[in-house]
Amino acid sequence: MSSATNPFQGLLDEAQTQLDQALAQASRMQEALAAISGLATSKDHMVSATVNAKGAVTELKFNTTRYRSMAPAELSAVLVDTIGKAQQEVSAKMEEILGPITPEALEIGDVTSNHPELAEMLEAFGRGDLPGQQS
């Protein structure tokens, strides 16, 4: 049946085009989310930390040997602070990517920090593991 004989074909074609565009955008976002990492360096440049999209530490790099003479509590504080800054960078990048499709009043970090299941869902989206996503 041609679009001349089917008055709904134009609407169906338009809906399909919008769906195709939405799927393409979701695919681009998925790739961008999967590639996110955050890097931070301590104030004294002694250590750098890299975290992935999940906030997990993927690299710690000691740029000096100063850590050898630090008290354990001092070293711990530097590491926690530096890793936290790298995680904040990841969060900011996620918000930048997801911002265009997120309601204005909704902050991704606020939502996922108190709801680990949402954070897991976003991570699964980034990996392409949600039902219906093609690998």
Buried (B, 14 or more C-beta within 10 A) or exposed (E): EEEEEEEEEEEEEEEEEEEEEEEEEBEEBBEBBBEBBBBBBBEEEBBBBBBBBBBEBEEEEEEEEBBEEEEEEEBEEBBEBBBBBBBBBBBBBBBEBBEEEBEEEEBBBEEBEEEEEEBEBBBBBBBBEEEEBEE
